[in-house]
């Protein structure tokens, strides 16, 4: 493993790579079940969070799901 940079919602974030989308979300204190994720422009299904690997230079857009009416 090595340290790398991921761009998450326009902010550079240092993290240990490679890691999964799920691991990255947990490190950012986000519940994987409460977010929608786009990885390098592609929507990621929640079932793929554990298997989708991040590499240095990747871009994530993370949107928190808010319940309510």
Phi, psi and omega per residue, in radians:
X1 nan 2.613 3.077
X2 -2.502 2.831 3.131
X3 -1.414 2.430 3.118
X4 -2.511 3.071 -3.129
X5 -2.003 2.305 3.046
X6 -2.059 2.459 3.015
X7 -1.686 2.017 -3.137
X8 -2.065 2.030 -3.113
X9 0.907 0.721 3.074
X10 1.443 -0.025 -3.131
X11 -1.912 2.350 3.053
X12 -1.305 2.289 -3.124
X13 -2.239 2.190 3.046
X14 -1.398 2.384 3.106
X15 -2.690 2.826 3.079
X16 -1.403 2.284 -3.097
X17 -2.180 2.721 -0.097
X18 -1.287 2.665 3.023
X19 -2.554 2.825 -3.138
X20 -1.450 2.832 3.043
X21 -0.995 -0.758 -3.135
X22 -1.035 -0.816 3.127
X23 -1.077 -0.726 3.128
X24 -1.078 -0.778 3.136
X25 -1.055 -0.775 3.140
X26 -1.094 -0.739 3.105
X27 -1.086 -0.497 3.113
X28 -1.549 0.137 3.130
X29 1.096 0.668 3.074
X30 -1.996 2.423 3.071
X31 -1.402 2.125 -3.118
X32 -0.949 -0.530 -3.129
X33 -1.348 -0.129 -3.058
X34 -1.927 0.267 -3.105
X35 -2.367 2.776 2.973
X36 -1.988 2.368 -3.041
X37 -2.198 2.397 2.983
X38 -2.040 2.232 -3.094
X39 -2.039 1.996 -3.108
X40 0.884 0.696 3.083
X41 1.562 -0.111 -3.137
X42 -1.867 2.299 3.056
X43 -1.131 2.435 -3.131
X44 -1.973 2.143 3.087
X45 -1.214 2.482 3.125
X46 -0.934 -0.533 3.121
X47 -1.179 -0.267 3.135
X48 -1.686 -0.148 -3.058
X49 -0.945 -0.736 -3.070
X50 -1.275 -0.469 -3.063
X51 -1.785 -0.268 -3.127
X52 -1.375 2.002 -3.084
X53 -1.578 2.406 3.069
X54 -1.703 2.550 3.083
X55 -2.219 2.775 3.124
X56 -0.975 2.363 -3.140
X57 1.648 -0.164 3.125
X58 -1.164 2.714 3.117
X59 -2.074 2.309 3.073
X60 -2.120 2.456 2.908
X61 -2.031 2.152 -3.070
X62 -2.135 2.157 3.139
X63 -2.095 2.203 3.110
X64 -1.398 2.401 3.099
X65 -1.497 2.252 3.137
X66 -2.039 2.164 3.108
X67 -1.510 2.663 3.097
X68 2.647 3.117 -3.079
X69 -2.568 nan nan
